[in-house]
Amino acid sequence: MALFWKKDKHAAAPRGWRAIVLDYFYVVIGSVILGISFNLFQLPNRIAAGGVSGISIILHYTLGWEPAYVIWGLNIPLFICGILILGRSFGYFDYALKTLIGTLFLPLSVYLTAGWPVVTHNALLGSLYGGIGVGFGLGIVFRGRGSTGGTALAGQVFQKFTGLSLGICVSAIDGMIVLASAFFLSPESALYALISIYLQAKMIDVVQLGFNTEKMALIISDKETVMRQAILDEIDRGVTRITSQGGYTGDNRPMLMTVVSQSELTHLKQLVRAIDPDSFFIITNATEVFGKGFYTRT
């Protein structure tokens, strides 16, 4: 089978070498944080929170195998399978290279930090701190547009043969690992693993999206012109006028869309109520907002 990498036709303008180097730095640092969190919190407390790392914990306590070697022994074949089986759907060359680096550096960091003193032998604390640490490390790796391989690659392979969504495939694999930990370790270990998995997902969101959550407001009002000008003048935020149509009446109704910070939301609500108490007003979270007045695009 011929191997080739596809070019991202939707890519933005070429990124500078500093941004590219920073991406690889993120992948390495994130992998190191993963390894440290694994050895300090998850391994000593038997918390097999999914992934290849979870498999290594189960095999460590049942067969006495060294976790770093297990991770290497599973990640490298999975990476090769990703190339041979998935072909061009495996990803772009840059992503594949970062995945290879994450695949190698994660077990290396597990190996090098294996002798570090354990922080806690309390399983609950281990699941909490382990979930935060692993999620933080994964979030940094994802910020670098990379991966650490593992069950994510296995999920892609299963997706190719089953036709199921990637999320379902990865969740099914991690679920089987957690069930295996309940059988081979203890039911309590499986419950703590679920706690750790939940915190991992939340920490990844924090690293990816940050703590700042702007608010997007959609306003339908008969006093659209006055409302639009008030938002521009008094809150100093941009407004987009969207043409909408009532589902019941079929009448055209202009809708205003604006994005404000959390501190400006109360002012906006008071403004809308004062101008038109009968307006239809929707507020929703906008986790990432780029542009003038908010954040620069990275």
URVEN-V388523 format. One record per residue. RES is the residue in one letter. SS is DSSP state (a for helix, b for strand, c for the rest). NEAR is the number of other ideal C-beta (glycine too) atoms within 10 Angstrom. Layout:
BEGIN
res | ss | near
RES | SS | NEAR
RES | SS | NEAR
END
This chain:
BEGIN
res | ss | near
M | c | 7
A | c | 5
L | c | 9
F | c | 9
W | c | 16
K | c | 12
K | c | 9
D | c | 12
K | c | 5
H | c | 5
A | c | 10
A | c | 7
A | c | 5
P | c | 8
R | c | 14
G | c | 9
W | a | 8
R | a | 8
A | a | 10
I | a | 14
V | a | 10
L | a | 15
D | a | 17
Y | a | 17
F | a | 12
Y | a | 21
V | a | 27
V | a | 21
I | a | 17
G | a | 27
S | a | 27
V | a | 19
I | a | 20
L | a | 28
G | a | 29
I | a | 18
S | a | 28
F | a | 31
N | a | 24
L | a | 20
F | a | 27
Q | a | 28
L | c | 22
P | c | 18
N | c | 24
R | c | 21
I | c | 33
A | c | 29
A | c | 30
G | c | 24
G | a | 29
V | a | 26
S | a | 30
G | a | 26
I | a | 23
S | a | 26
I | a | 27
I | a | 21
L | a | 20
H | a | 18
Y | a | 18
T | a | 11
L | a | 9
G | c | 7
W | c | 15
E | c | 16
P | a | 25
A | a | 22
Y | a | 15
V | a | 21
I | a | 28
W | a | 20
G | a | 16
L | a | 23
N | a | 25
I | a | 15
P | a | 11
L | a | 20
F | a | 21
I | a | 11
C | a | 15
G | a | 24
I | a | 17
L | a | 12
I | a | 15
L | a | 16
G | a | 15
R | a | 11
S | a | 11
F | a | 23
G | c | 19
Y | c | 15
F | a | 13
D | a | 17
Y | a | 15
A | a | 18
L | a | 15
K | a | 23
T | a | 26
L | a | 19
I | a | 20
G | a | 26
T | a | 26
L | a | 19
F | a | 20
L | a | 30
P | a | 28
L | a | 17
S | a | 25
V | a | 26
Y | a | 17
L | a | 14
T | c | 16
A | c | 14
G | c | 7
W | c | 11
P | c | 7
V | c | 12
V | c | 17
T | c | 15
H | c | 9
N | c | 12
A | a | 21
L | a | 14
L | a | 14
G | a | 25
S | a | 25
L | a | 18
Y | a | 20
G | a | 31
G | a | 27
I | a | 18
G | a | 24
V | a | 30
G | a | 26
F | a | 20
G | a | 27
L | a | 25
G | a | 23
I | a | 23
V | a | 29
F | a | 17
R | a | 18
G | c | 22
R | c | 16
G | c | 26
S | c | 23
T | c | 30
G | c | 24
G | c | 26
T | a | 26
A | a | 19
L | a | 27
A | a | 20
G | a | 21
Q | a | 20
V | a | 17
F | a | 18
Q | a | 18
K | a | 14
F | a | 9
T | a | 11
G | c | 8
L | c | 13
S | c | 11
L | a | 12
G | a | 10
I | a | 13
C | a | 22
V | a | 21
S | a | 16
A | a | 15
I | a | 20
D | a | 23
G | a | 13
M | a | 14
I | a | 23
V | a | 21
L | a | 12
A | a | 17
S | a | 28
A | a | 16
F | a | 10
F | a | 17
L | c | 19
S | c | 14
P | a | 10
E | a | 14
S | a | 22
A | a | 21
L | a | 17
Y | a | 28
A | a | 30
L | a | 19
I | a | 18
S | a | 30
I | a | 24
Y | a | 14
L | a | 21
Q | a | 24
A | a | 13
K | a | 14
M | a | 19
I | a | 20
D | a | 13
V | a | 13
V | a | 19
Q | a | 14
L | a | 13
G | c | 11
F | c | 5
N | c | 12
T | c | 13
E | b | 18
K | b | 18
M | b | 15
A | b | 22
L | b | 16
I | b | 25
I | b | 18
S | c | 21
D | c | 12
K | c | 14
E | a | 19
T | a | 11
V | a | 12
M | a | 22
R | a | 18
Q | a | 12
A | a | 17
I | a | 24
L | a | 13
D | a | 8
E | a | 12
I | a | 17
D | c | 10
R | c | 16
G | c | 13
V | c | 18
T | b | 11
R | b | 12
I | b | 11
T | b | 8
S | b | 13
Q | b | 10
G | c | 10
G | c | 6
Y | c | 5
T | c | 8
G | c | 7
D | c | 8
N | b | 9
R | b | 15
P | b | 16
M | b | 17
L | b | 20
M | b | 14
T | b | 20
V | b | 18
V | b | 23
S | c | 16
Q | a | 11
S | a | 7
E | a | 19
L | a | 15
T | a | 10
H | a | 13
L | a | 22
K | a | 15
Q | a | 11
L | a | 17
V | a | 21
R | a | 12
A | a | 9
I | a | 17
D | c | 18
P | c | 8
D | c | 8
S | c | 16
F | b | 12
F | b | 15
I | b | 11
I | b | 14
T | b | 8
N | b | 10
A | b | 14
T | c | 12
E | c | 13
V | c | 16
F | b | 9
G | c | 10
K | c | 6
G | c | 12
F | c | 15
Y | b | 12
T | c | 7
R | c | 8
T | c | 8
END
